[in-house]
């Protein structure tokens, strides 16, 4: 017998770990779709005229090779005691939170909680976060987080203009705000025609502004009461914003007690690693009167079909995907995973623990200031929380170098001072090394009295809800986290077939380096030579993304897809401005993502909507007519490719050509890049700029609604106009607080590219297209499939059309809730076509999981037929009562279908069945009875009765 070695490679990450269907399964699926092989299917799907001529050819790494490479890169970063401050601080992530939240796929692979019945766990955690923020800031309403402190401040400025009664067109910025905050506010203000007045708080002229922002404590440490300034603003009909620090507010007078209208800041120091800039969760709270103007997502309390308490996203009619260019903001995300971490940090410590941390930190800072003054140093300010500056004159460089030599980073302030910001991790050893850098050998003692006037000490209670007073034994904490995660349905349980959201595998090997201290503990403003590892990651990832997209340069600054759109449009606007051209019209197809028109509006552009042709493509005749009408004012067009209808439009080059003919730039939304990698380069078919959703195509997990990254690629002529940053210089104004946005999660996308290799990335795209066509082929007899290409193929997603079932009372909502009974998250509902379902299976799903989804959809179709043909009531059937809970299972049963049919439909797992914790949530009731902080425990008892 001749021995034949196997050709199976167990270390082939792309084909054996990331891509779901095996080669044998793919052959069966290709038979179902009627294609002889995968390449033939791709040829029928992707127009030959846009296919790229070269292959992606870098070799892949196995998982163990990737981790070894990452270890080597991590070693190039130098982890220091970073006392730079400026909004970023060392923090202690409790191990129970790191292991059970940050590193737990039950939390990081979940999708945005648009289906509240299967998101009750993370919604409760986010409600805890909102309660924490509202309590600490002293304002009644908080949202479920924003991207970072600087962008939250810019959002506060925009909101202030909307709600102020003052008709002024200027906004005052306290010069004591963090420099990156001032810069991002200026970036946001310019296209909106808002004048930014920056100066010392004492120079504020309230009559000249519609609002003002103050930093509390200030960037150089000063703590002062802004009550008088806020009263003056209110007297002029203006709005007061306070950028603040949650840990400081455990000790200091809260902004609400000063009369502030809005409070913003970062919750990073509540247990979230610095990560060279992110991801972190910004907080935003405001007066109750302004809640309907607040940007971002808000978690609210409602009831389910049985009257039980249930959580949901509240006031969604404010959001960009509904209001489009009339939206208050383009924000379509919360930093949910990081907000959850911060909320658990507050639960873990409780109010006494937080107060103890804040007190010890503050008193240690007072002791340090005393030790420096004792040796003759000039220390400012007089009142501070954790930050001081020391006047060192011409010795500044020497002090900075001496501190670095001792493992400490200080902040360079002006030409003759250094800034020192202590944090939760600062211990006696750090203080001793710090004093040694100043030539002081006498140890500092921890002070016994605070360094702020008594009038500035907090008088009110906070975190009074029982959730912040639970037993803090680790066993109890671990079980609380487990209980909440068990209420949710994430990718660790089942496929999440969301069109346009690409919920693909987030491999464990890609995630592991994010929590290594060499990556997690770096301050974003650390000296460049201490971040050589990050520089290597960013440079190589940028080069690979350029090769993938056909663009010439990338900015890694935008930390969400919507922010990438905004940054890309600002880049286009700056390009036109530099050429002396006044262009302000942006053509956007009616099918575009909801963020597109909102982003264009934020960038100061006027949105002109372009019609769709009957087959769902862009109506070329209408596009040309509107481009001609815009003429010299045409700034840009925004298109998504493949289209949001799930089709490779063959006219894409013509759309780009028309735009260029009239002097505009082409923005190609990269949301659907998962259908293009290795096959089509957007920069080679006419695109001038694109953002890439790294949390979609490039494997960063969605985290229950964030984090994400939206870097932008541009052609060479736009590269000089990419976002700059006060810390690194270059380009235009910044759009994010940190130079590289949420830098630590770039590691995930880099690892994904390295392990997949060029050929693996291309194969993933092909299989994503195969999986979508397989679902379309198997379901098209039961549900009409909209917008197939000229050769009868869909791209990486397909739109199923159940609108005809409305005639018998069945809606897309009913189908979505019935899918929960089958153990599935619903596809994207009612977008881009109202009343339809957009399905994207991704390449990571196995044939078995695809078949389970198909079984569920066919079973639901049979139930709809029962309604249509009169075998069961229109109002009393499994779809109308879905989702079914355990309470339904054990309660008296008087329905015209069996418990078996209701609770165990064909696609559900019997042993490992997912049971939603609540029935169908009443959205209208929740908005009419708005509650956005933790309700008292008695209310749960009342609901149970």
Buried (B, 14 or more C-beta within 10 A) or exposed (E): EEEEEEEEEEEBBBBEBBBBBEEEBBEEBBEBBEBEEBEEBBBBBBBEEBBBEEEBEBEBBBBEBBBEBBEEBBEBBBBBBBBBBBBBBBBBBBEBBBBBBBBBBBBBBBBBBBBBBBBBBBBBBBBBBBBBBBBBBBBBBBBBBBBBBBBBBBBBBBBBBEBBEBEBBBBBBBBBBBBBBBBBBBBBBBBBEBEBBBEEBEEBBBEBBBBBBBBBBBBBBBBBBBBEBBEBBBEBBBBBBBBBBBBBBBBBBBBBBBBBBBBBBBBBBBBBBBBBBBBBBBBBBBBEEBBBBBBBBBBBBBBBBBBBBBBBBBBBEBBBBEBBBEBBBBBBBBBBBBBBBBBBBBBBBBBEBBBEBBBBBBBBBBBBBBBBEEEEBEBBBEBBBBBBBBBBEEBBEEBBEBBBEBBBBBBBBEEBBBBBBBBBBBEEEBBBBBBBBBEBEEEBBBBEEBBBEEEBEBEEEBBEBEBBEEEBEEEEBEEBBEEBBBBBBBBBBBBBBBBBBBBBBBBEBBBBBBBBEBBBBBBBBBBEEBBBBBBBBBEBBBEBBBBBBBBBBBBBBBBBBBBBBBBBBBBBBBBBBEEEEEBBBBBBBBBBBBBBBBBBBBBBBEBBBBBBBEBBBBBBEBBBEBBEEBEEBBBBBBBBBBBBBBBBBBBBBBBBEBBBEBBBBBBBBBBBBBBBBBBBBBBBBBBBBBBBBBBBBBBBBBBBBBBBBBBBBBBEEBBBBBBBBBBBEEBBBBBBBBBBBBBBBBBBBBBBBBBBBBBBBBBBBBBBBBBBBBBBBBBBEBBBBBBBBEEBBBBBBBBBBBBEBEEBBBBBBBBBBBBBBBBBBBBBBBBBBEBBBBBBBBBBBBBEBBBBBBBBBBBBBEBBBBBBEEEBBEEEBBBBBBBBBEBBEEEEEEBEBEBEBBBBBEBBEEEEEBBBBBBBBBBEBBBEEBBBBBBEEEEEEEBEE
